[in-house]
Amino acid sequence: MPNEKKAPKLKELLSSLAWQQRNLPWVLVAVAVIALDLISKAWVSNSLDYGQRIEVLPVFDLVLLHNTGAAFSFLAEAGGWQRVFFVTLGVIASLFLWGWMNRLKPNEKLTALALALILGGALGNLHDRILHGYVVDFLAFHWNHNYFPAFNIADAGISVGAALIIWLAFFGKEGKRD
């Protein structure tokens, strides 16, 4: 009896990952984030030496850094196991985001945009982790001698998408009407 209940749930879960034509605009947003991320990372990696800093504005530098950890270099010095962990987490998160996007109502466009930005960012960083074992970061903001952690276009997509999800959770009326 327990296996009979698991089969429909697994079937439902897998069907939520199927392609839906209505998601094409959001897939294009995710692909744009991935493309901008990978192109910018390739350019910086080919143009700068590791750790080299180029001042663009008094508060903004380009700097080539490699992050083997997560946000703010969390677990960067963990000894190598974190690569498999973050790749696995990235794959699971991407599948979750895709399934969530597929379950949205057609009028939930801002939520779909937010999920597409997060998905594009997650896949951009996942690419780096699989290919290199680290994420290429290069955007460094600072005030005087106080530096914020360097990040990349994928991280920006994730951050903007997450901020939009949080904003919608508190202030959005999206999806309330049909």
Backbone bond lengths (Angstrom), bond angles and torsions (degrees), N, CA, C in turn:
res aa  C-N    CA-C-N  psi(-1)  N-CA   C-N-CA  omega(-1)  CA-C   N-CA-C  phi
1 M - - - 1.456 - - 1.525 112.14 -
2 P 1.348 119.42 -44.53 1.466 118.40 179.21 1.523 112.94 -60.78
3 N 1.326 118.56 -35.63 1.473 121.05 179.51 1.516 111.75 -67.50
4 E 1.352 116.75 -30.79 1.461 120.22 178.18 1.528 110.77 -66.57
5 K 1.331 117.26 -34.36 1.465 120.44 179.23 1.525 111.43 -75.55
6 K 1.333 117.10 -32.23 1.459 120.79 -179.57 1.516 111.53 -70.28
7 A 1.322 118.41 -37.56 1.466 121.88 -176.65 1.528 112.36 -59.55
8 P 1.345 120.13 -48.32 1.473 118.53 178.48 1.527 112.33 -64.19
9 K 1.342 117.82 -36.97 1.457 119.57 179.60 1.526 110.64 -66.40
10 L 1.319 117.09 -41.49 1.459 120.67 178.13 1.524 110.05 -65.20
11 K 1.334 116.42 -41.03 1.466 120.63 178.42 1.528 110.68 -62.88
12 E 1.337 116.51 -41.68 1.467 121.67 178.30 1.529 110.80 -64.62
13 L 1.326 115.93 -42.50 1.459 120.85 179.03 1.528 110.55 -62.17
14 L 1.325 116.66 -47.08 1.464 120.12 -179.74 1.526 111.62 -66.39
15 S 1.332 117.26 -35.97 1.468 118.82 179.09 1.523 111.49 -68.45
16 S 1.340 117.62 -24.94 1.470 119.70 178.22 1.524 111.73 -70.91
17 L 1.335 117.22 -13.29 1.466 120.91 179.10 1.527 112.61 -93.88
18 A 1.327 117.54 -3.83 1.466 121.25 -178.01 1.530 110.34 -67.11
19 W 1.338 115.58 151.28 1.454 121.75 178.48 1.521 110.67 -62.76
20 Q 1.325 116.06 136.39 1.457 122.42 174.62 1.524 107.85 -127.68
21 Q 1.308 116.30 121.55 1.464 122.59 -176.44 1.521 112.61 -54.24
22 R 1.331 117.50 -33.34 1.469 120.62 -178.18 1.521 112.65 -64.98
23 N 1.332 117.55 -14.66 1.459 121.12 179.75 1.526 113.38 -89.51
24 L 1.319 117.62 0.57 1.461 120.47 -178.17 1.532 113.10 -53.31
25 P 1.339 120.56 -45.99 1.474 118.61 178.51 1.528 112.51 -59.58
26 W 1.318 116.78 -36.54 1.469 120.57 -177.70 1.521 110.98 -75.70
27 V 1.307 115.98 -33.01 1.469 119.67 174.56 1.529 109.22 -64.58
28 L 1.324 116.51 -39.65 1.470 120.17 178.38 1.528 111.08 -64.75
29 V 1.340 117.75 -36.59 1.468 120.45 175.36 1.525 109.41 -63.10
30 A 1.324 117.12 -46.71 1.472 120.91 179.53 1.527 110.79 -61.44
31 V 1.319 117.22 -42.51 1.472 121.48 178.87 1.527 110.47 -64.04
32 A 1.337 117.62 -38.40 1.468 120.84 177.63 1.525 110.81 -63.52
33 V 1.333 117.13 -42.09 1.473 120.42 177.62 1.526 109.62 -62.31
34 I 1.332 116.45 -45.98 1.467 120.65 179.74 1.523 110.51 -60.53
35 A 1.328 116.76 -47.13 1.469 120.88 -177.76 1.533 110.87 -62.72
36 L 1.329 117.33 -48.61 1.472 120.14 178.73 1.528 110.81 -60.47
37 D 1.312 116.25 -40.39 1.458 121.11 -179.89 1.530 110.95 -63.60
38 L 1.316 116.80 -52.03 1.468 119.94 -176.22 1.522 112.39 -67.85
39 I 1.327 116.91 -38.14 1.470 120.06 178.36 1.527 110.00 -65.58
40 S 1.331 117.03 -45.12 1.466 119.50 -179.18 1.529 111.42 -66.21
41 K 1.324 117.69 -39.16 1.463 120.79 178.06 1.530 111.16 -65.08
42 A 1.323 116.71 -40.64 1.467 120.41 178.69 1.525 110.23 -65.00
43 W 1.321 116.46 -43.10 1.464 119.93 179.80 1.525 110.99 -61.58
44 V 1.333 116.58 -48.30 1.466 120.11 -178.91 1.531 110.19 -64.87
45 S 1.323 117.46 -42.41 1.471 120.97 -179.55 1.519 112.04 -62.79
46 N 1.327 117.16 -33.45 1.461 121.46 -179.92 1.526 113.10 -87.34
47 S 1.331 117.15 -15.41 1.461 120.70 -175.48 1.526 114.32 -102.94
48 L 1.325 117.16 -25.37 1.465 120.83 -175.13 1.518 110.75 -119.20
49 D 1.315 115.50 150.79 1.461 120.95 169.26 1.519 107.31 -82.39
50 Y 1.330 115.74 155.00 1.461 119.40 -179.71 1.529 109.94 -56.11
51 G 1.328 116.16 128.30 1.463 121.83 178.54 1.516 114.41 84.15
52 Q 1.328 118.11 -9.92 1.465 121.00 179.80 1.523 109.79 -66.13
53 R 1.303 115.94 135.87 1.454 123.05 -177.69 1.525 109.96 -116.02
54 I 1.336 115.87 132.32 1.461 121.70 174.29 1.517 107.65 -122.47
55 E 1.340 115.76 119.72 1.458 119.57 178.88 1.520 108.85 -75.13
56 V 1.323 115.73 124.71 1.459 122.24 176.77 1.523 109.55 -100.54
57 L 1.312 115.97 -43.85 1.462 124.45 176.47 1.529 107.40 -137.08
58 P 1.305 118.69 163.11 1.469 119.24 179.22 1.540 113.95 -57.72
59 V 1.330 117.41 -18.58 1.472 121.15 -179.24 1.528 113.05 -116.98
60 F 1.337 116.69 6.63 1.468 119.89 -174.04 1.523 110.74 -143.04
61 D 1.340 115.49 129.32 1.461 122.22 177.30 1.524 109.97 -125.75
62 L 1.317 114.82 154.33 1.466 121.23 164.28 1.516 106.45 -96.88
63 V 1.321 117.20 132.87 1.458 121.38 179.62 1.526 108.04 -149.87
64 L 1.313 117.23 133.13 1.458 121.04 179.69 1.529 109.48 -87.47
65 L 1.344 115.27 116.89 1.455 121.78 177.84 1.526 109.59 -133.81
66 H 1.313 116.58 153.31 1.463 122.81 177.21 1.519 108.23 -117.54
67 N 1.306 116.87 124.68 1.467 122.34 -177.64 1.522 109.32 -112.90
68 T 1.328 117.39 110.19 1.467 121.10 177.32 1.526 111.28 -85.12
69 G 1.326 116.79 -6.28 1.458 120.88 179.91 1.518 111.29 -101.87
70 A 1.316 114.39 -158.57 1.463 121.26 177.76 1.524 108.01 -101.96
71 A 1.328 116.55 -153.48 1.461 121.02 179.72 1.517 111.06 -54.18
72 F 1.318 115.96 138.33 1.464 123.60 -179.27 1.533 111.43 59.19
73 S 1.332 116.67 28.39 1.472 123.96 -179.91 1.525 113.25 61.76
74 F 1.321 117.27 25.68 1.461 121.73 177.03 1.522 109.71 -57.58
75 L 1.308 117.56 127.26 1.468 126.43 -179.00 1.529 113.61 67.69
76 A 1.309 118.48 17.05 1.466 120.94 -178.72 1.526 112.28 -61.57
77 E 1.302 117.52 -31.09 1.466 122.00 -178.38 1.526 112.11 -102.30
78 A 1.314 117.70 30.33 1.467 121.26 -172.93 1.529 114.02 -82.04
79 G 1.298 119.16 -4.80 1.452 120.70 174.36 1.512 115.83 98.64
80 G 1.316 119.16 4.89 1.457 120.97 174.06 1.518 115.55 113.70
81 W 1.318 118.35 -28.70 1.460 120.56 -178.86 1.530 111.88 -63.68
82 Q 1.333 116.48 -23.78 1.455 120.31 -176.44 1.523 112.06 -65.15
83 R 1.338 118.29 -23.66 1.472 120.20 178.76 1.520 110.19 -61.29
84 V 1.319 116.92 -50.43 1.467 120.97 179.00 1.528 110.20 -63.44
85 F 1.323 116.35 -41.11 1.459 121.06 179.51 1.528 111.06 -60.54
86 F 1.341 117.17 -49.04 1.460 120.21 -177.18 1.529 112.40 -71.90
87 V 1.323 117.93 -31.61 1.473 119.83 174.39 1.524 109.49 -65.52
88 T 1.333 116.48 -46.80 1.466 120.60 179.03 1.524 110.54 -61.39
89 L 1.317 116.37 -45.01 1.461 120.91 178.51 1.529 110.89 -61.68
90 G 1.330 117.38 -41.05 1.462 121.23 178.76 1.518 112.87 -63.70
91 V 1.329 116.63 -40.38 1.471 120.48 178.39 1.526 110.12 -66.33
92 I 1.324 116.74 -46.84 1.468 120.84 -179.75 1.530 110.25 -62.79
93 A 1.327 117.43 -45.42 1.469 120.98 179.69 1.531 110.87 -61.84
94 S 1.328 117.46 -41.04 1.468 120.69 179.99 1.522 111.25 -64.78
95 L 1.321 117.07 -42.35 1.471 120.22 176.96 1.527 110.85 -64.26
96 F 1.319 116.79 -41.29 1.466 121.23 177.61 1.533 110.70 -61.05
97 L 1.331 116.52 -46.60 1.468 120.80 -179.68 1.526 111.06 -62.17
98 W 1.331 116.50 -42.05 1.468 120.80 179.44 1.526 110.19 -64.11
99 G 1.338 116.96 -44.29 1.464 120.05 177.94 1.520 111.92 -62.38
100 W 1.335 116.38 -40.59 1.467 121.11 178.16 1.531 109.57 -62.82
101 M 1.315 116.39 -45.43 1.462 120.46 -179.60 1.532 110.36 -60.10
102 N 1.317 116.54 -39.55 1.460 120.32 -179.44 1.527 113.14 -68.58
103 R 1.306 117.59 -20.96 1.469 121.16 -179.31 1.526 112.84 -92.52
104 L 1.310 117.70 -4.24 1.464 120.24 -178.83 1.513 110.97 -69.03
105 K 1.327 114.50 151.58 1.455 120.40 172.84 1.527 107.70 -77.86
106 P 1.322 117.26 153.59 1.478 119.80 -178.50 1.526 114.46 -56.54
107 N 1.340 118.82 -27.21 1.470 120.23 -178.00 1.529 112.43 -86.32
108 E 1.318 119.22 1.41 1.462 122.04 -179.55 1.535 110.34 -92.37
109 K 1.308 115.13 57.73 1.464 121.38 -174.37 1.532 113.40 -69.64
110 L 1.320 118.75 -39.39 1.468 120.13 179.04 1.526 111.56 -67.16
111 T 1.316 116.55 -37.46 1.466 119.68 176.10 1.527 109.55 -64.96
112 A 1.328 116.67 -42.82 1.462 120.36 178.39 1.533 110.68 -61.98
113 L 1.318 117.38 -41.39 1.464 121.21 177.16 1.530 110.34 -61.11
114 A 1.331 116.29 -46.19 1.468 120.53 179.70 1.522 110.79 -60.35
115 L 1.323 117.55 -45.23 1.465 121.10 -179.89 1.521 111.22 -65.22
116 A 1.334 116.87 -36.93 1.468 120.55 178.32 1.528 110.80 -65.24
117 L 1.326 117.17 -40.86 1.471 120.38 177.81 1.532 110.87 -63.85
118 I 1.328 116.51 -43.80 1.462 120.66 179.36 1.524 110.19 -66.04
119 L 1.329 116.80 -44.10 1.469 120.96 -179.92 1.521 111.07 -61.96
120 G 1.327 117.67 -45.18 1.466 120.91 178.18 1.522 111.16 -60.46
121 G 1.322 116.51 -43.03 1.464 120.36 178.13 1.513 112.36 -65.27
122 A 1.317 116.05 -43.42 1.473 120.12 179.26 1.527 111.11 -61.36
123 L 1.327 116.43 -42.67 1.472 119.61 -179.71 1.526 111.89 -71.57
124 G 1.328 117.69 -34.24 1.470 120.06 176.01 1.518 111.35 -62.34
125 N 1.324 116.74 -46.11 1.465 120.16 178.36 1.520 112.01 -71.33
126 L 1.339 116.97 -33.74 1.464 120.71 176.73 1.524 110.29 -61.65
127 H 1.322 116.85 -40.56 1.465 121.82 176.47 1.528 110.30 -54.89
128 D 1.327 116.42 -48.70 1.467 120.81 -179.93 1.520 111.71 -61.07
129 R 1.322 116.23 -45.85 1.470 120.02 -177.59 1.520 111.62 -62.18
130 I 1.330 116.45 -41.39 1.459 119.62 -179.99 1.523 110.52 -69.56
131 L 1.328 116.78 -46.43 1.460 121.38 -174.69 1.526 112.93 -75.02
132 H 1.328 117.66 -43.66 1.460 121.35 -172.35 1.532 114.98 -110.69
133 G 1.326 117.21 -24.62 1.462 120.30 -173.73 1.512 112.22 88.24
134 Y 1.299 117.66 3.85 1.468 123.82 177.85 1.521 108.40 -153.30
135 V 1.323 115.45 166.32 1.458 122.24 176.49 1.519 107.88 -104.23
136 V 1.315 116.35 134.76 1.465 121.62 176.99 1.528 108.30 -81.84
137 D 1.328 116.03 121.34 1.459 122.41 175.48 1.523 108.07 -115.15
138 F 1.332 116.33 147.95 1.470 117.69 -176.69 1.518 115.17 -154.71
139 L 1.310 119.04 -8.34 1.468 121.63 179.72 1.522 108.27 -96.68
140 A 1.324 116.94 115.22 1.470 120.80 -175.71 1.520 110.56 -124.77
141 F 1.317 115.18 114.45 1.460 121.06 175.78 1.524 109.00 -100.53
142 H 1.327 115.70 147.27 1.461 119.68 -179.38 1.520 110.20 -153.71
143 W 1.306 114.44 159.21 1.446 121.69 173.92 1.514 106.01 -131.00
144 N 1.324 116.40 117.26 1.461 122.14 -172.50 1.531 108.08 55.99
145 H 1.316 118.40 -117.50 1.470 120.14 179.66 1.524 111.83 -108.52
146 N 1.313 117.15 17.81 1.462 122.37 178.07 1.522 108.89 -100.33
147 Y 1.318 116.45 110.43 1.461 121.70 -177.15 1.518 110.99 -100.44
148 F 1.324 115.16 134.95 1.453 120.80 171.60 1.527 106.85 -84.30
149 P 1.317 118.24 155.82 1.466 119.03 179.47 1.530 111.03 -59.05
150 A 1.333 115.47 138.48 1.467 120.29 178.36 1.530 108.85 -66.77
151 F 1.318 115.69 151.94 1.458 120.77 -179.80 1.515 109.58 -146.56
152 N 1.324 117.49 -172.23 1.459 122.30 -176.95 1.526 109.55 -141.10
153 I 1.315 116.95 -176.65 1.470 121.50 -178.30 1.528 110.92 -64.31
154 A 1.335 117.66 -38.80 1.466 121.14 178.13 1.526 110.21 -60.02
155 D 1.326 116.13 -45.41 1.464 120.44 178.62 1.530 110.84 -61.77
156 A 1.321 116.84 -38.51 1.466 120.57 178.10 1.526 110.46 -64.12
157 G 1.339 117.40 -42.48 1.465 120.68 176.94 1.519 111.65 -60.88
158 I 1.338 116.40 -44.32 1.459 121.15 178.10 1.523 110.40 -61.82
159 S 1.326 117.09 -45.15 1.467 121.28 -177.58 1.528 112.10 -65.85
160 V 1.320 117.03 -45.72 1.470 120.13 179.52 1.528 109.87 -64.92
161 G 1.325 117.00 -43.38 1.465 120.44 178.27 1.518 111.98 -62.27
162 A 1.326 117.43 -44.17 1.466 121.05 179.37 1.527 111.01 -64.93
163 A 1.333 116.67 -40.84 1.468 120.07 177.91 1.529 110.24 -62.48
164 L 1.311 116.97 -39.61 1.463 120.91 178.77 1.528 111.02 -65.76
165 I 1.325 117.58 -40.64 1.474 121.47 177.08 1.537 109.69 -61.76
166 I 1.324 116.93 -44.45 1.466 121.13 179.55 1.528 110.22 -64.34
167 W 1.327 116.62 -44.69 1.465 120.60 178.36 1.529 110.38 -59.42
168 L 1.332 117.02 -44.75 1.462 120.74 179.60 1.526 111.54 -64.38
169 A 1.327 117.07 -35.79 1.465 120.43 179.26 1.524 111.27 -63.61
170 F 1.323 116.99 -34.82 1.458 120.28 -177.82 1.524 113.99 -93.25
171 F 1.328 116.72 -37.88 1.459 119.76 -170.80 1.523 114.77 -121.45
172 G 1.323 117.96 -12.99 1.462 121.03 -174.10 1.502 113.41 -77.20
173 K 1.293 115.19 144.36 1.465 122.11 175.69 1.528 109.66 -107.24
174 E 1.311 115.71 2.78 1.458 122.16 -174.50 1.525 111.42 -60.05
175 G 1.321 116.93 138.27 1.445 121.73 176.03 1.519 113.68 82.63
176 K 1.319 118.68 -4.26 1.467 121.82 -178.86 1.532 111.16 -77.08
177 R 1.323 115.66 -24.25 1.472 119.64 -178.61 1.521 108.80 -117.16
178 D 1.280 116.33 157.17 1.473 120.05 177.64 1.487 112.62 -130.39
